[in-house]
Amino acid sequence: MSAPSSDTEQALRAEVERLRLRLRAAGLDDGTGTAPEPSASPPAEDTWLRVKHEQLRLAQEAGGIGVFALDIATNRLTVTPEFCRLYGVPRMETVPAPVIEALALEEDRSRVSNARTRAAGQVPPSVEYRIRRPDTGEVRWIHRRASLVYDAAGKPVQLIGITQDVTERRQADDALRTANERVQLALNTEVMIGTWVWDVPDNHVVADERFAHSFSLNPQLARAGLPIDQFLAAIHPEDRPGVEAAIARTLQAGGSYRAEYRVRRTDGFYRWVEASGHCVLSLKGAPLRFPGVLVDIDARKRAELRQEALLEMADRLREATSPDAAVLLAMEVVGRLLGVPRAGYGTVDAAHGLVRIHPHWVASPDVTSIEGVHRFQDYGVFLDDLLKGEVVAITDVREDPRTASQAAALEQIGVRSLFDAPILEHGRLVALLFLHDTRPRPWTEDEIELTRNVADRVWATVSRLKALAELKKANETLEQRVALRTRERDRVWNVSQDLLVVGSLPEGKFLSVNPAWTRMLGWTEEELLGRTSEWLERPDDYARTRDEVSRLEEGQPTMNFESAYRCKHGGYRRIAWTAVPVPEDGVLYASGRDVTEQRQTEDQLRQAQKMEAVGKLTGGVAHDFNNLLQVVGGNLQLLQRDVAGNERGLQRVRSALGAVERGARLSGQLLAFSRRQPLEPRSLSMGRLVQGMDDLLHRALGEDVEVETVISGGLWNTLADPHQLENVILNLAINARDAMKGSGKLTLELSNASLDDHYAQAHPDVLAGPYVLLAVSDTGGGMTPEVLERAFEPFFTTKAEGRGTGLGLSMVYGFVKQSGGHVKLYSELGHGTTVKVYLPRAFQPEAPVTE
């Protein structure tokens, strides 16, 4: 006997019964042998059956229903044409079951019945699975409903059922589920900040807790329902009329509603929200329900408003005719955007701690103007921050330590919160943009970034307008200025101490010379014009000069070229040339500087270095030699007693003692020549010392070396011997000039530095602590690693013979070490060298330097 039927089996049996009724209605065998008897004659019976078959086929195709009957014994399916179409197989009456089963996707195979499950009677009555149609390769969803037919012994013998393509329905279900998930996610995000339902006839707005907080309302009252006016009261006054008008239109016409506006938060500030809803009307057109959601769009909206403000400001700045007008227009845009009562611009006199406030924007006539000159110290101690290029953003002047002591003065001019954005030019504070608020206000990163952007644009516009004003002024007197420049050029030409010449290319003949030729060399203009320099130069220099002129002809400028020129009254002067070619005009322009004395000074300096080195060496040798002489002399005196009575021995001892005395005198002379002097360290400002050496460095290095000095603010004092430190700096500068072959850029940088324990561990001769750093950098050719390794060794040099002693860096090293400091060399071949000298910080005030 068969097992009791479940509810599912009963439903399937009902479905099968409905299918059998359809088959019988179509005049077909329903599998039970109960097809109705036709009443027509045999010929008419065939026609009647064909019509019924056609009607059933059309019904199946119209409903997309495929019918099958599976014989469990043979494992073959008897199918209808619609079944074949659904599965994408050729039209046939029977098909092996495994062929259809193989069409199911691998992951859905477990849902499809097979010979084993059918024989065991384990076939679910309803199942959905995916197949891949063999004709198109398309994946489709199939819904199969079926029922097993049992024999008298309760053994399943047949499975009959129907199939439908439900792909579109499954896709619609998936889309709906995805949409529901998205809606739920949106409701759970911070962007969605509340929902409401407005009962329009009763004027009750029921809102959730987040919605109530957004409008600064009591959540319990909002949950119970409040009049719409209480919600509208929290909307920004500038936005409320537009919101009320949009609501009125929606109440009249029904349908969707959308509005963007600002609502007041509990802290008094406003944020942007977007309200979206839908008004339901009655059949008579009266508003009934008005539900909706509230979305936080503050970040996006403020970004849009900032972008619009920048575009508006750019348009206004282009139309401005003066710097003050440009700043006023720009700050009005910023002030309105950020909702501050005062916004403006001021130029800074950092040396005297003053700021001149220019005409500025105020939100209303009630806001006091602060135009005029103000002292920074009257309002706090934040000038140092501005000098460093840092933004000063103070939420509350009463609380911030920089302004707390002067809060009363700030509040007197209507400032409870302030924002200053510095404007730097070449690293120097020249102006600032300011924003003032009458209440405590946190300044956001977006507001800081916006103001920095505005500051850059404003300063660019101010600079442009100033340049245009200057250009206009220059154009008004162009002829006079041209005449003035011509006179100035002639004056420079006539009074210049350097040799100036215009020569021809490629011959190199003198076309024009200035009076300095006569003053320096004695030759007149008539004696020089039309001739080359061959008759003035030494023979060994002329070939080099011709090579240099050839380079000029190729368009390469001359930056460092020296040659000796003969004076009319005898002797030669060493001239350093700088020249630029103008090939299109066939001429060259050259300037020659007399470096004869400079070269002599350099020779003297090198000689002095040699003498100092020899003095140190001979002093050490003489000291040791003198000690040896004392030992020899003492022993000779004792020996003299031993040989008393031996005249010949005494004579020899006396001769030896005389030699000892002569050696002692020679040793004394060597010690006097060494001139050993102890260092006299004192607390000094290295920045002031370097500035005082400016003229000396320029004279020593020449005009072809650009000298740049960078001194950091707040430089510490250092402890060193000022005179020896000057020698070190001059020594390093001259070494750098030589490394740059007399032409390039020398940079002296002074700053505070701290060497930590990690650095000290890596350099055992260094003590961790604060130092004053002197970095001397050149743009020379740099050193190879081999040279860098031996750079501090005495008497080691890569210069040509006669160009250096090899003791320069050794002296620097000795001085720095004796002063308790540290020296480090950085060099890269082809990129230059940097010498970093670290001298210990002095905590005492600067001591006077005696000349």
Secondary structure as UniProt FT lines:
FT   HELIX           7..25
FT   TURN            26..27
FT   HELIX           42..63
FT   STRAND          65..71
FT   TURN            72..75
FT   STRAND          76..79
FT   HELIX           81..87
FT   STRAND          94..96
FT   HELIX           97..101
FT   TURN            102..103
FT   HELIX           106..111
FT   HELIX           115..119
FT   TURN            120..121
FT   STRAND          126..132
FT   TURN            134..136
FT   STRAND          139..150
FT   TURN            152..153
FT   STRAND          156..165
FT   HELIX           167..188
FT   STRAND          192..199
FT   TURN            200..203
FT   STRAND          204..207
FT   HELIX           209..214
FT   TURN            215..216
FT   HELIX           219..224
FT   HELIX           228..232
FT   TURN            233..234
FT   TURN            237..239
FT   HELIX           240..253
FT   STRAND          255..264
FT   TURN            266..267
FT   STRAND          270..281
FT   TURN            283..284
FT   STRAND          287..296
FT   HELIX           298..319
FT   HELIX           323..338
FT   STRAND          342..349
FT   HELIX           350..352
FT   STRAND          354..357
FT   STRAND          361..362
FT   TURN            365..366
FT   STRAND          372..375
FT   HELIX           376..378
FT   HELIX           383..387
FT   TURN            388..389
FT   STRAND          392..394
FT   TURN            397..399
FT   TURN            401..403
FT   HELIX           404..406
FT   HELIX           407..412
FT   TURN            413..414
FT   STRAND          417..425
FT   TURN            426..427
FT   STRAND          428..437
FT   HELIX           445..476
FT   HELIX           478..495
FT   STRAND          499..504
FT   TURN            505..507
FT   STRAND          510..513
FT   HELIX           516..521
FT   HELIX           525..528
FT   TURN            529..530
FT   TURN            534..536
FT   HELIX           539..553
FT   TURN            554..555
FT   STRAND          558..566
FT   TURN            568..569
FT   STRAND          572..582
FT   TURN            583..586
FT   STRAND          587..594
FT   HELIX           596..642
FT   TURN            643..645
FT   HELIX           647..674
FT   STRAND          682..684
FT   HELIX           686..692
FT   HELIX           694..701
FT   TURN            703..704
FT   STRAND          705..711
FT   TURN            713..714
FT   STRAND          717..720
FT   HELIX           722..739
FT   TURN            740..742
FT   STRAND          744..755
FT   HELIX           757..762
FT   TURN            764..765
FT   STRAND          769..777
FT   HELIX           785..789
FT   TURN            790..792
FT   TURN            794..795
FT   TURN            801..802
FT   HELIX           808..818
FT   TURN            819..820
FT   STRAND          822..828
FT   TURN            829..831
FT   STRAND          832..842
//
